[in-house]
Amino acid sequence: MALDQKTIDELKSALLKEKEELEKNLERIAKPVNKNTGEYKPTFSDIGTDRDENASEVEQYTDDLPVEFALEKKLKDVLGALSDMEKGTYGICENCQQEISLDRLRANPSARTCIKCG
């Protein structure tokens, strides 16, 4: 089941929308290091200088870090899927090299693996 151009365009549109949302969410808590690769650096808020304010800064940073990591990973998956589209390898499981089902791609356009391998 090779994907037709209409389906690829539909999935690409979904990926581009998701990319834009991920970048907006990331930029609330991090600064881009390299947007082409989806790398961001978490920001450290400067709330103030007293002890309680410093504790709040550290707490906010440690709360943001796992969120930033998860968003960055998802963004890298989206960028990888868009790159695969350009190379003509989109929709192929990176583990077993079999086609990823259209239902899975519609549910998660950045899927890198088929149901069996995922």
N, C-alpha and C positions, 0 to 999 in steps of 0.2 A: 504494500500500500504506500506508494509514493505520495507525498503531499502535493496537491495542486497549488498553483500560484495564488488563487483566491484564498485558500486556507492559510498559506504562508503569510499573505498580506494581513489577514485577520489576526493571526497570532503575533505578527510583528507589531501591529498597532497596539495590542494588549501589552506587549513587552515594553514598548516605548512609553506608554502611559504609566506602567508600574515603575519604570526607571525614573521618570520625572517625580513621582510621589516619593520614592525612596530617597532621591537626592534632596528633596525638600525636607523630609524628616531628618535626614542625617545632618543637614546644615543647621538645624536647630541646636544640635548638641556637639557638632564637630566641624572642623575646617577641612576642605578638600586638600589632599596632598597631590593626588593625580586622578582627575575625574575619568580619564580614559581607562584606568584599571580599577576604579572604584575604591581607591584607598583614601581614607580619611583619618584625621588625628583628633581625638577627643579634646574639647576645649575645657579649660579650668576656669570657672567663674570666679571673679574677684568680688566677693561680697563685702569684705571689710578686713580690718586688721586685728580685732580683738579675738580672744580665744574661742568664743561661741561662734563668731562669724567664720573663723578658720575651720572649725569643726563642720559647719554647714557646707562650706566649700568642698571639703574632702568627702562628705556624705553625698553631695550632689554628684561629684565626679565618679564615685564608686557605684552610684545608682545608674549613671549614664553609660558607663563602660560596657556592661553586657548588652545593653540596648544598641549601642553603636556597633558592637561586634556582630550582632545578629543582622542588623540592617545592612552593614557592609558586606557580609557573606551573601545575603540575598541579592544585593546589587551586583556583586561579582557573578552570580549565577545568571542574572538577567543579561549582563554584558557578554557573558560567554555564549548564551543562546543567540544573541544578536550577531555575534562573531561567527557562530556556526552557520547561521542563515547566509551570511556573506560567502562563506566557504563552500556552501552546499552540503554541509554535514548535519544540519539541524534535524532533530527527531531521531537520531541514532543513539542508542544507549552507549555510554562511555565504558561500560563494563563488558557487556556481551556482544556489542556491535549489532544487535538486532534493532528493528524499528520500535520506537516508543509509540504506544497506541494513541490515536487521535483524541480519545476521551481523556487520557492522562494529560496530553499537551493542552487541551482546552481548559482543563481544571488547573493546570500549573504550566504555563507556557515556557517557563525556564527549567523544566524538569531535565535532568542530565542522565537519568537512568530509567529503564522500564520498570514495570510493577514488580517483576520477579527480582530484579537486582536492587531496587530501591528499598 
